[in-house]
Amino acid sequence: MSMRNNFFLGLLLGLCAPLIALGLTEYSLVGGNLFPRQPLFLYALAAGANLLLVRVFYAKQYSRDKIAKGILVITFIAMLVFLYMYKMDM
């Protein structure tokens, strides 16, 4: 089964980690209990996971550049949204 080189698939893959970070931070006690002084830690961890996926998909053995571009776009958009939301709460 081969994975298609699709921009929208990259957007979906890239959206997974930020949504998990949002769920753990906003709707559970994990974010507040484990990292009370660093509220954006899980979001930064999600961005790091997405950038690792970008590195994997840009590798020459996979050459799935459209997927990597989708992940990169959603990573930057998600981080801008999360920073905006965090700064509005201050």
TORDRENTOR-625038 format. One record per residue (C-alpha): x negated, y, z negated; chain; residue number from 1. Coordinates in steps of 0.2 Angstrom, whole numbers, always signed. Each point is the difference from the previous one (the first is absolute). Last residue first. Layout:
<atoms>
{atom {X,Y,Z},"A",NUM}
...
</atoms>
This chain:
<atoms>
{atom {+16,+186,-147},"A",90}
{atom {+13,-10,+8},"A",89}
{atom {-2,+9,+17},"A",88}
{atom {-18,-4,+0},"A",87}
{atom {+4,-19,-2},"A",86}
{atom {+13,+0,+14},"A",85}
{atom {-12,+10,+12},"A",84}
{atom {-14,-12,-4},"A",83}
{atom {+11,-15,+3},"A",82}
{atom {+6,+7,+17},"A",81}
{atom {-18,+5,+6},"A",80}
{atom {-6,-18,-5},"A",79}
{atom {+15,-8,+9},"A",78}
{atom {-4,+10,+16},"A",77}
{atom {-18,-4,-1},"A",76}
{atom {+3,-18,-2},"A",75}
{atom {+14,-1,+13},"A",74}
{atom {-12,+7,+13},"A",73}
{atom {-14,-12,-4},"A",72}
{atom {+11,-15,+0},"A",71}
{atom {+7,+4,+17},"A",70}
{atom {-18,+4,+6},"A",69}
{atom {-6,-17,-6},"A",68}
{atom {+15,-9,+9},"A",67}
{atom {-4,+9,+16},"A",66}
{atom {-18,-5,-1},"A",65}
{atom {+2,-18,-2},"A",64}
{atom {-17,-5,+6},"A",63}
{atom {-1,-16,-11},"A",62}
{atom {-18,-6,+2},"A",61}
{atom {-6,+18,+3},"A",60}
{atom {+6,+6,-16},"A",59}
{atom {+13,+14,+0},"A",58}
{atom {+13,-11,-8},"A",57}
{atom {-11,-4,-15},"A",56}
{atom {-6,+18,-2},"A",55}
{atom {+18,+6,+0},"A",54}
{atom {+5,-13,-12},"A",53}
{atom {-13,+6,-12},"A",52}
{atom {+7,+18,+3},"A",51}
{atom {+17,-7,-5},"A",50}
{atom {-7,-8,-16},"A",49}
{atom {-9,+16,-5},"A",48}
{atom {+16,+10,+3},"A",47}
{atom {+9,-12,-11},"A",46}
{atom {-13,+2,-14},"A",45}
{atom {+1,+19,+2},"A",44}
{atom {+19,-1,-3},"A",43}
{atom {-3,-12,-15},"A",42}
{atom {-12,+13,-8},"A",41}
{atom {+11,+15,+3},"A",40}
{atom {+7,+1,-18},"A",39}
{atom {-18,-1,-8},"A",38}
{atom {+2,+4,-18},"A",37}
{atom {+13,-13,-4},"A",36}
{atom {-8,-14,+11},"A",35}
{atom {+5,-17,-7},"A",34}
{atom {+16,+5,-9},"A",33}
{atom {+7,+14,+11},"A",32}
{atom {-3,-9,+17},"A",31}
{atom {+5,-17,-6},"A",30}
{atom {+16,+5,-9},"A",29}
{atom {+11,-2,+16},"A",28}
{atom {+10,+10,+12},"A",27}
{atom {-11,+15,+3},"A",26}
{atom {-17,-6,+0},"A",25}
{atom {+2,-18,+5},"A",24}
{atom {+13,+4,+13},"A",23}
{atom {-10,+14,+7},"A",22}
{atom {-16,-11,+1},"A",21}
{atom {+10,-14,+8},"A",20}
{atom {+7,+13,+13},"A",19}
{atom {-18,+7,+3},"A",18}
{atom {-6,-18,+3},"A",17}
{atom {+13,-6,+12},"A",16}
{atom {+1,+16,+11},"A",15}
{atom {-16,-4,+9},"A",14}
{atom {+7,-17,+6},"A",13}
{atom {+16,+8,+7},"A",12}
{atom {-10,+14,+9},"A",11}
{atom {-12,-12,+7},"A",10}
{atom {+14,-11,+7},"A",9}
{atom {+7,+17,+7},"A",8}
{atom {-17,+3,+9},"A",7}
{atom {+0,-18,+8},"A",6}
{atom {-14,-11,+5},"A",5}
{atom {+9,-16,-2},"A",4}
{atom {-5,-14,-12},"A",3}
{atom {-3,-17,+8},"A",2}
{atom {+8,-16,-6},"A",1}
</atoms>
